[in-house]
Amino acid sequence: MIASSLTDTTGIIALAAAALAALALAASAAAFVSLRRVRRAQRAVLGGGGERDLVAHASAIGEGFEALREYVGEVAERLDGRLAGVESALEGAIAHRALVRYDAYNEFSGRQSMSIALLDNTCSGIVLTCIHHRDQARVYAKQVRGGQSEEGELSPEEAEAIRVALSPESSPSDAHQPAA
């Protein structure tokens, strides 16, 4: 049967079918363009070579991250071991120091005598005292444990050097004169 006119029932059905076919063709073209964009984006992510899909690519990335995590863990363990060795080696290093200058003989010689405290974090170390006179100089050394001398009484200048070395506000360049 042939449609004699577009206004009769057969013609209207033919027009509706043609419109539906045109819509289906437009939807198909849009889907094709969208699929090309997805494939182009997938090639950008996956690279040009191979026929891998996104699942295989995601799996490879996961394996790469796992290998990286293991490597970082191993490096962290090695660094922890090295750090422990360094901390152990630094236990006896000089951590507190102070220099006190004074005029031992009251000769107005420009404070040439000095006491130097060199202590570690356990407040142990040595105090060196150098007393300068016009004709001679004498050097004394005393062992210190826990902030106290093991070899007799400290002079006021030596005690001041230890006090300044252990004070929280002292800095490496401090040079003090003991209180009179």
C-alpha positions in Angstrom: 0.0 0.0 0.0 1.3 3.4 -1.0 0.5 6.6 0.9 -1.4 8.9 -1.3 -1.1 11.9 1.0 0.9 12.9 4.0 -2.3 13.8 5.8 -3.9 10.4 5.9 -3.1 7.9 8.6 -0.4 6.1 6.6 1.3 9.3 5.7 1.3 10.5 9.3 2.8 7.1 10.4 5.5 7.4 7.7 6.4 10.9 8.8 6.5 9.8 12.4 8.7 6.8 11.5 11.0 9.1 9.4 11.3 11.5 12.4 12.1 8.6 14.7 14.7 7.3 12.3 16.3 10.8 12.1 16.3 11.1 15.9 17.9 7.6 16.2 20.5 8.5 13.5 21.3 11.8 15.5 21.6 9.9 18.8 23.8 7.3 17.1 26.1 10.0 15.7 26.3 11.7 19.2 27.1 8.3 20.8 29.8 7.7 18.2 31.4 11.1 18.8 31.2 10.5 22.6 32.8 7.1 22.2 35.7 8.6 20.1 36.3 11.1 22.9 36.4 8.4 25.5 38.8 6.3 23.4 41.0 9.3 22.8 41.1 10.0 26.6 41.7 6.3 27.3 44.7 6.4 24.8 46.0 9.4 26.6 45.9 7.6 30.0 47.0 4.1 28.7 49.4 5.2 26.1 49.4 4.4 22.4 50.9 0.9 22.6 49.1 -2.3 23.5 45.5 -3.3 23.8 45.1 -2.9 27.5 41.9 -1.8 29.1 41.4 0.5 32.0 41.0 -2.4 34.5 44.4 -3.8 33.5 45.9 -0.3 33.6 44.5 0.4 37.1 45.8 -3.0 38.3 49.3 -2.1 37.0 49.1 1.2 38.8 48.1 -0.5 42.0 51.0 -2.9 41.7 53.3 0.0 41.1 52.1 1.8 44.2 52.5 -1.4 46.3 56.1 -1.8 45.1 56.7 1.9 45.8 55.3 1.5 49.3 57.5 -1.5 50.0 60.6 0.5 48.8 59.8 3.5 50.9 59.3 1.2 53.9 62.7 -0.4 53.4 64.3 3.0 53.0 62.6 4.3 56.1 63.9 1.2 58.1 67.5 1.8 56.8 67.2 5.5 57.8 65.9 4.6 61.2 68.9 2.4 61.7 71.3 5.1 60.6 69.6 7.7 62.8 69.9 5.4 65.8 73.6 5.0 65.1 74.1 8.8 64.8 72.2 9.4 68.0 74.3 6.8 69.8 77.5 8.5 68.5 76.3 11.9 69.5 75.6 10.9 73.1 79.0 12.0 74.3 79.3 15.1 72.0 79.6 18.5 73.5 76.1 20.0 73.8 76.7 22.7 76.4 79.6 25.1 76.5 80.5 28.4 78.1 83.6 30.6 78.4 84.1 32.8 81.4 87.0 35.4 81.3 88.4 37.1 84.4 91.4 38.8 85.8 92.8 36.1 88.2 95.4 38.4 90.0 93.5 41.7 89.8 96.3 43.1 87.8 94.1 44.9 85.3 95.6 42.8 82.6 92.5 42.6 80.5 90.9 39.5 81.8 93.4 37.1 80.2 92.4 34.2 82.5 89.5 32.0 81.6 87.4 28.9 82.5 85.8 26.9 79.8 83.0 24.3 80.5 82.5 21.6 77.8 79.6 19.3 78.7 77.4 16.7 77.0 73.7 16.2 77.5 74.2 14.3 80.7 76.0 17.4 82.2 79.3 15.5 82.1 82.6 16.6 80.5 85.4 18.9 81.5 86.2 22.3 82.8 89.4 23.8 81.6 90.9 26.7 83.5 93.8 28.8 82.2 95.3 31.3 84.6 97.5 33.9 83.0 100.1 35.9 84.9 102.6 38.3 83.6 105.4 35.7 83.6 103.5 32.4 83.4 100.4 30.6 82.5 98.9 27.5 84.2 96.2 25.2 82.8 94.0 23.1 85.0 91.4 20.5 83.9 88.7 19.0 86.1 86.4 16.1 85.2 82.7 16.9 85.6 79.9 14.3 86.1 76.3 15.4 86.4 77.3 19.1 86.7 79.6 18.4 89.7 83.4 18.1 89.9 84.8 14.7 90.6 88.2 16.1 91.6 87.6 18.5 94.4 85.9 21.8 94.7 85.4 24.1 91.8 86.6 27.7 91.7 83.9 30.3 91.5 84.8 30.9 87.9 84.6 27.2 87.0 81.3 26.9 88.8 80.1 30.0 86.8 81.2 28.4 83.5 79.2 25.3 84.3 76.2 27.3 85.4 76.3 29.4 82.2 76.8 26.3 80.0 73.8 24.6 81.5 71.5 27.7 81.5 68.8 27.5 78.8 69.4 31.1 77.6 73.2 30.6 76.9 74.3 30.6 73.3 77.5 29.3 71.7 79.0 32.8 71.5 78.4 33.8 75.1 81.4 35.2 77.0 80.6 36.1 80.7 82.3 37.6 83.6 81.4 36.1 86.9 79.3 38.1 89.3 81.5 39.9 92.0 
